Amino acid sequence: MKEGGVDERMKISEKGLAMIESFEGCLLKASNKLDGVWTIGYGQTGNYYGKRVRRGMTTTKALAHAWLRDHSIKTYEDAVTQAVKVPLNQNQFDALVSFAYNVGVGALKQSTTLRKLNAGDYAGAADALTMWTKCNGKVLAGLVRRRKEERALFLTPVTQANTGNTDLLRKGDKGDDIKLLQHRLNLLGWQLTEDGIWGVQTDSAVRGYQYRAGLTVDGIVGAKTRAALIRDAILARAAEIGAYMVKHKWHYKDATYKAKDTWTATKALSKPGSSCSHFVSWVLQDVGLLTAGKRISHDGGKVTGTGNLLGCQIIQAGGKPWDKLPDLRPGDVCVWESNLAIYAGGGKWYDAGGPFQANTKDGRYTNIGPISPHYDRTKPIYYIVRAKV
């Protein structure tokens, strides 16, 4: 962050982009009717996908949104970041980027809004936005509405705003969230440096994952991509750990075969063992949903150790069998009276509980999953542990 200024990592939120798009409107065919300048998409003039906007040019909403998000908006984000000398929250930043996108960078720099803002008069800066309502000397109803909404957004505290989109991750972001994203992608076969910087390789991996998962390929990690990625990372890690346990003839833990609270520590033992709670906990730790070295377990149908979960929710299942839970999802951790297992879909689980005939022989694991669970389909599930997205 610049000293006393805007965090240089700040980008417009999806909410801010949506506001710009709603006021700009999307021209699917180039037009110069408003001010004689050929325009296409969401107010795009000049260069557009390597070509100059001209008569007869056409586009789609998807292409227009991508260009706004990935190309043209950056000029205005940078302009706000460089011009403003005081801290901004996300709503204030979004409002100013929308304003600059509409009136231009030069007008922003000369505006009363910027002068008042840099003097610390936030309320005065917001009011000054409403001065910009004319085009070619005429007051336009659309500009009046836009300035009103920008002012309202600027004055809305982040804690009261609909901030669901502020958790979006995208190219250029940095930090622990990106490091965890990189780690989860690596669990699925990518080979990214887990440095917490979303650069070219991470962007390519995100888009590749979205394509493989049948998601919209937009290079943005929102709720749908995050949910799918966590699900797939859980299932991949469960399959990998389970296969290793079977291959190396691990036993269900007892007085001889021990289990530690981390996968790495248990692998180092001469006679490693596991249990349902150890197995599930190792998976959740490795996916970033459980504090390292901590465990969740079952206790008569209750979940213990929930205070160590990271970004998870505990859902009451009401003591229903699995096929009576219509919202049961792959990647969910199911809690029976004395067993934990990871739902793989299709009535199958990754399950290290036992010993029982389905996955052990003489105490040695022969199959971790996907298999039918320790309890048959008529047994009640009391809780579900699921990642929040």
N, C-alpha and C positions, 0 to 999 in steps of 0.2 A: 504494500500500500504506500502511496505517496504520503509523506508526512503531512497530516492535516487534510488530506484530500480523499479522492475516491479510490477504493481498492482496485488496482489495475487488473485484477482477475475477474471483476464483475462483468457480467454479460446480461443482455436483456432476457427476461424470462419468457416462457411460452405464452404466459398471460399478456405480457407486453407486446409480443409479436402479434397475438390474436387481435389486440386492440388496433394496432397499425393496419392490419389486413382488413378489419371491419370498416375502417374509415377510408382507406385507399380504394377499396374495391379491386377486383381482379379483372383486368382487361385481357381477354384471351386472344384478342386481335388488336394489333397496334392502332392507336388513334392519336390525332393531334387536335381534337376538337376543343379542348379546354383552353390551352394557351399557345397553340401552334407548335408545341414540341411533341415529337413522336414519343409515345409512352406505351409500355406494355406491362403485363403482370401487375404487381403491387407498386405502381408509381415508378417503374424502372425506365430511365432514359439512358441514352448513350449506349454503352456496351451491354450486351445480354447474351451470355453463353458464346462469347467470342465473335459476335456479330453486332453491327450497329443497328439499333432499333429503327425500323423504317416501315414504310407503307407495305401492307400485305403480310408482315410477320405475324405468326401465331404461336401460341404456347398452351400449356395446360396448368391447372391450379397446382398440381404437384410440383411441376418444374418452377413455377413462380414462387411457391413457398420455399423451395430449396434454395433458390437464388437469393431471396430476401434473407433467409436465415444464415446461409453460408458465405455470402459475398457482400451484398450491398449494405446490410445493416452494420457491418463492422466499421465502416467510415463514421457512422453516427455514434456508435459506442465509443470509439476512440476520441471523437470530438468532445463528447461529454466528459469522459475521463480526464482529458487534458485541460479542458476549460474550467472545470469546477475545482475550486480550491478548498472545499469543505466536505466532510463526510456525507455520504448519501446511503439511505437504505434501498432495498430492491425496488420498492414502489416509486420512490423519488427518481431513481435511475431510469426506470421504465418510462415514466412520464416525460422525462427530459429527452430520452432517445426518440420517443414518438414525436415530440415537438420539433426536434432538430431534423428528423426525417421529413417532416412536412414543410418547414420554413427554410431549411438549409443551414449548413454549418456557419456560413458567414453571418446570417441573421441571428443565430444562437449567440455567437460571440459578441454581437453588438446589442444584444437584448437587455432590457431592463430586468428581465427575469434573472439573467446571469449576474448582473451587477448587484442586485439585491441579495441573491443567494450567496455570493462570495463575501458579502458584507455580514453574513450570518442571519439575514432576515428571510427565513424560510417561508413564513406566511406571506410576506410581501412578494416573494418570488413566485409563489403559487398564484396569487392574484394577478400578477403581471402577465401570466400566460394568456389571460382572457383578452388582452389587448390585440392579439393576433387573429383577427376574424375576417379580414378583408382579402379579396383577390381582385386585382385590377381596379381597386378603389371601391369595390362593392362588398358589403357585408354578406357572407354566405352562411345560410343556416347550418350547413354541414360543418363549417369551421367553428361556429358557435358551439355546436354540440361536442366537437372534438376537444376544444379548449376546456369546456366544462368537465369532461371526463378526465382529461389530463390533470386538471387542477384537483379534482376529487381524488384521483389516484395518488397524486403527489402528497396530499394531506392525510392519506390513510395510513395509520401505523401498521407495520408489517404484522404485528400480533393480531390485528383485526382483519387482515386481508385474507383472501382465499389464496393461501400460499402453497397449494398442493403441487404446483409446477416448479417450485424453487428447488426441488430435489432432483431435477433433471441434470444429467451429466452429458457433456459433449466435448468435442475436440477443443483443446486449449486449456481445459480444466486441470487442476493440480491438487494433490493432497492424498489423504488416507483413503478417501472414497475411491479414487482412481486406482490406488495400489490394490485395494480389495477387488475392484473390477478386473484388473489385470490378473490377479491370482485366480479368480473364478474362471476366467477365460483359459488360463493355463491348465486348469483341471480338466478342461474339455479338449485339450490337445494343442492349443497355441503355445508358442514359446516366446512370450513377451518378457522384457526386463521389467520387474515389478518395482519401478522407480517412482510411481505416483504422478507421472506426467503423461497426459493424453497427447501423444504425438501421432505421427503418420502410421506407425505400426499398430498402435492401439486402435486407431480409427479404422484401419483396414480389418482388424480382428473383430471389432464390434459389428461392422457392416457384414462381414462374412458370417458371423454368428446369426445375425438377424435374417440373412438369406437362408441359411441352413435350417433355422427354426420356423420359417414361414411367416416371419414378421415383416412389418413395413421397414424397408431398408432406408433409414434416414440418418443413421449415425448418431442417434440420440438415445441415451439410456433413460427411459421413463418407466412408468409402472409396468407396462406389458413386457418390455424387454427385461427389466430387472426380475420380475416374477419368473419368467421363463428361464433366465440364466441361473437363478438360485435353484430352481427345480432341477434343471439339467446337471448343475454342479453337484447337488446332493446325490442324485442317482448315479452319476459317474463315479463319485468318490466312494459311495457304498459298494458299487460293483467292483471297484479296484481293490479296496480293503478286503472285501469278502473273498475275492479270487485269490488274493495273497494268503489269507488265512487257510483256505482249503489247500492250496498248492504246498504250503509249508507245514501242513498237518498240525495246525493249531488245535488245542483242546478247549472245551468249555472249562472255565476256571474252577479250580478246586485247591486242595492243600498243596498239590504239586505244581500245577500250572497256574501261574500268577498273571494278573492284569494290572497295569498301571493306568494312571489317569490321562496319559497321552499315548497316542499311537506310536510315536517315535521311541518313547521309553519302553513300551511293551515289546516292540520289535527287538530291542537290545537284550531282552532276557533269554536265558538259555532254554527255558521251558515256558514259552508265552501262552497265555490263555485269554479268554474273553468272556463276556456275558452280553445280554441284550443291551443293558444300559451303557456298558463300556463301548460297545460297537457304535451305537447311536451317537454317543457323546463324541467319539473320535471323528465321526463324519461331520457333525455340526461344528466342532472346533475347526476343522480344516476348511470348511466353507465360510467361516467367519460369523457363525450364528451362536457361538458359545465361547465363553472366556477360556483361553488355553489352560489346560490342567484342571478344569472343573467338569463336573458331571451332572447330568439330570438322571433321574431314576423313577421307579414306580413304588408306590406304597399303598397297597390295598385299593388300587384304582385312582390314586392321587399322583400328582407329579411333584417330585422333590428337586431342589436345586434350580428352580425357575429364576431365581435372582441373578443367576450367572448367564442367562440367555441374552443374546444381543439382537435386537430388532426382531423379536418374535412375539407372537400372540398365543395365548392359551385359550382354546375354544372348548366349551363344554359340549360333549357329544351325546349326553343324555342317556348313556347306558344302552345305546342301540348297536346292533350288529353292523358290520361294515356296509352291507348291501342296502341298509336303510338310511345311509348317510349320503344324500345326493350330491353334496358339495365336497365329498372326500376327493383330494387331489394328489397326484403323484408328487412325492417329496414331503408329504405330511408325515409327521411322527405320530403314530397311534399308541395310545396308552390303555392297555387292558388292566385287569386286576393285579397281575404280577408279570407283565411283559411289556416291552417297548419294541416297536419295529417301524421301519420306514416303508410307507406305501409306494409301490412301484407302478400301480395301475393294473386294471384287469383282475382284481381280486388276488393279487400277488404282493408279497412284501420282501424286503431285505431284512432278515431276522436272524440274529445270533443268540436268541433265547434257547433254552433247553436245559439239559440235553433231551432231545426227543427224536423220533425216528426220521422226521422229514429232513433234518440237516446234520445229524451227528450219527456216528457209529462207534460204539465203545467210548463215548465221550469226545471223539475227534470229529471236527467239522468236515462234512462232505459236501455241503451246499449251503451257501448263505442267502442265495436268492438270484432272481425273483422266485419265491416259493410260497406255498400256502402257509399261513402263520401258525405259530405254536398253538393258538386257540382256533377252533373251527369257526365257521361263518356265523354260528348262532351265539357266540360269546359276545358280551357287551363291551363296547369301547366307551371309555369314560371321558377321555380328553384327547384333543388333537393339538399338537404343537406345530405352528405354521409361521413362516417368515412374513413379516409385514412388508408391504411394498407401497 
